[in-house]
Amino acid sequence: MTLTLKRRESTPVNGKVYIVGVTSSLQKVIPGSILKNSVYVNQSKVELPCVPSQTRRDLATHLLEEYKSNASLVITSRIHCAMPCIAMGIPVIFLYSTRKKNDYRVHIIKDFVGINYVNEHLLFSKLAAKYYSNKVNWSPNPLDIEDEKEVIRSKFLDAYSRTKTIYTQMFGQQNK
């Protein structure tokens, strides 16, 4: 559903590069000129054990608004960061370890922006880091997926309608 988020109306004039959930070893392939002025976010390190779910949603909303308002580029290894950013029209670079090539969860990212697989075990070498860095387009354009969003919305609403009909047939009108 995050792929259906509203596209931002304009890009920030002095946008920032956000590096989200990228391991320190994968960061070695990011050019120094990008790294030095980037904002680092590691969503998985935030532990909120006793925080109400509404507060969690508010924090997530705030983070998405931050990207929407300020990001000129998002470099990430996190599907739950990449998908809403793609939907909002933010250019995304997806870096991922070659060890995870069979991770079916990220294949949708491959269809949209591609996955830049990096062999993290070789990154002890500056030459290897340079090799992988040269394979990445560090200035991607934002995608326009408005047509795909409509298909997703339509299929969701169809599924919801079918489920509602089945529920009503099974349990009647009184339990809506």
MIKOL-914157 format. One record per residue (C-alpha): x, y, z. Coordinates in steps of 0.25 Angstrom, whole numbers, padded with zeros to 4 digits, always signed. Layout:
BEGIN
XYZ;...
***
This chain:
BEGIN
+0000+0000+0000;+0012+0010+0002;+0014+0010-0013;+0000+0017-0014;+0005+0029-0005;+0003+0043-0012;+0014+0048-0021;+0020+0061-0015;+0017+0073-0023;+0031+0079-0024;+0045+0075-0021;+0053+0082-0010;+0062+0093-0015;+0073+0090-0005;+0070+0075-0004;+0078+0066+0005;+0082+0052+0002;+0077+0042+0012;+0085+0029+0015;+0075+0019+0021;+0078+0006+0027;+0091+0004+0019;+0101-0004+0026;+0115+0002+0029;+0121-0008+0019;+0111-0004+0008;+0114+0010+0010;+0128+0008+0005;+0122+0008-0009;+0116+0022-0008;+0125+0033-0013;+0131+0042-0002;+0124+0054-0009;+0111+0048-0006;+0114+0043+0008;+0120+0056+0014;+0107+0064+0014;+0097+0052+0016;+0087+0050+0027;+0088+0036+0033;+0075+0029+0037;+0075+0015+0043;+0060+0012+0046;+0063-0003+0050;+0072+0002+0062;+0060+0010+0068;+0054+0001+0079;+0040+0005+0084;+0036-0006+0093;+0024+0001+0101;+0020+0012+0091;+0005+0012+0087;+0003+0008+0073;-0003+0022+0070;+0011+0028+0074;+0018+0019+0065;+0009+0023+0053;+0012+0037+0056;+0027+0035+0056;+0026+0028+0043;+0018+0039+0037;+0027+0049+0042;+0039+0042+0036;+0032+0040+0022;+0028+0055+0023;+0043+0058+0025;+0047+0050+0013;+0036+0056+0005;+0039+0071+0008;+0054+0070+0008;+0060+0058+0001;+0067+0060-0013;+0071+0045-0012;+0069+0033-0003;+0080+0022-0003;+0075+0010+0005;+0075-0005+0007;+0061-0005+0013;+0048-0008+0005;+0039-0001+0014;+0047+0012+0012;+0049+0010-0003;+0034+0008-0007;+0028+0020-0001;+0040+0029-0006;+0037+0023-0020;+0022+0026-0019;+0025+0040-0014;+0034+0043-0026;+0048+0043-0019;+0059+0037-0026;+0064+0024-0019;+0077+0016-0020;+0075+0002-0014;+0088-0004-0009;+0087-0019-0005;+0097-0030-0001;+0099-0041-0011;+0097-0051+0000;+0082-0047-0001;+0080-0049-0016;+0069-0059-0013;+0061-0050-0004;+0048-0050-0011;+0043-0038-0003;+0051-0028-0010;+0048-0033-0024;+0037-0022-0026;+0049-0012-0024;+0056-0018-0035;+0044-0016-0044;+0044-0001-0041;+0058+0004-0038;+0067-0008-0039;+0075-0014-0028;+0090-0011-0027;+0096-0024-0022;+0109-0022-0015;+0118-0033-0010;+0121-0028+0004;+0132-0038+0007;+0140-0031-0004;+0139-0017+0001;+0152-0018+0010;+0158-0014-0003;+0157+0000-0008;+0158-0005-0022;+0145-0014-0020;+0138-0002-0014;+0141+0006-0026;+0137-0005-0036;+0123-0006-0029;+0122+0009-0028;+0124+0011-0043;+0113+0002-0046;+0103+0011-0039;+0095+0022-0045;+0097+0032-0034;+0088+0043-0040;+0075+0035-0043;+0062+0042-0048;+0049+0041-0040;+0040+0031-0045;+0025+0033-0049;+0017+0021-0045;+0003+0028-0045;-0002+0018-0054;+0003+0006-0045;-0003+0013-0033;-0017+0013-0040;-0016-0002-0043;-0012-0005-0028;-0023+0003-0023;-0033-0003-0032;-0029-0017-0029;-0029-0014-0014;-0043-0008-0015;-0048-0020-0023;-0042-0030-0013;-0048-0022-0001;-0062-0022-0008;-0061-0037-0010;-0057-0039+0004;-0068-0030+0009;-0079-0038+0001;-0074-0051+0006;-0074-0046+0020;-0088-0041+0019;-0093-0054+0013;-0087-0062+0024;-0090-0053+0036;-0102-0044+0031;-0103-0029+0031;-0103-0027+0047;-0088-0030+0049;-0082-0020+0039;
***
